[in-house]
Amino acid sequence: MPEAEKRIGRQFPTQSVVLPYTQTKGGEAILLYDQSSRKTMEWQQSMLYDIMATDDDGLWVHIKFGYSIPRRNGKSEIAVARAIWGLLLLSTYYSYKVDKYVFQCYNRVRRK
């Protein structure tokens, strides 16, 4: 019996409101995350590009960014990719507890 084709649902939202931008730091976060055996999916890459958009002065285009995605679809991995980028490239410090968790996620991602 032939193996069934893996089915995935709709990968992009039916509705989306994103402010216009010309630059993004999303590619850097994707490259860092994809150095592991885990890879970002196309919809996650699109979200990271939008979330990490910057204007001509290098300031964030989206101060707040929200999304609604059904459970168990990889939303947390977007946050992990962004947090790893912040810690490693910006030296962003949140708190000991948060930073420890992000480094644990980073190490988990790198090992797989």
Residue pairs with C-beta under 8 A, 6 or more apart in sequence:
11 41
11 42
11 43
12 43
12 46
13 67
18 50
18 53
18 62
19 53
19 61
19 62
21 50
21 53
21 54
21 55
21 61
22 55
22 56
23 53
23 54
23 55
23 56
23 58
24 48
24 49
24 50
24 52
24 53
24 54
25 52
25 54
25 85
26 45
26 48
26 49
26 50
26 51
26 52
26 53
27 49
28 85
28 89
29 48
29 52
29 81
29 82
29 84
29 85
30 40
30 45
30 48
30 81
32 81
32 84
32 85
32 88
32 89
33 39
33 40
33 77
33 80
33 81
33 84
33 109
34 40
35 110
36 109
36 110
36 111
36 112
37 112
38 77
38 109
38 112
40 48
40 77
40 81
41 74
44 74
44 77
44 78
44 81
47 67
47 78
48 78
48 81
48 82
50 62
50 65
51 62
51 65
51 78
51 82
52 60
52 82
52 85
53 60
53 61
53 62
54 60
54 61
55 61
67 75
69 75
80 102
80 105
80 106
80 109
83 98
83 102
83 105
84 102
84 105
84 106
84 109
86 92
87 99
87 102
87 103
87 106
88 106
93 99
94 102
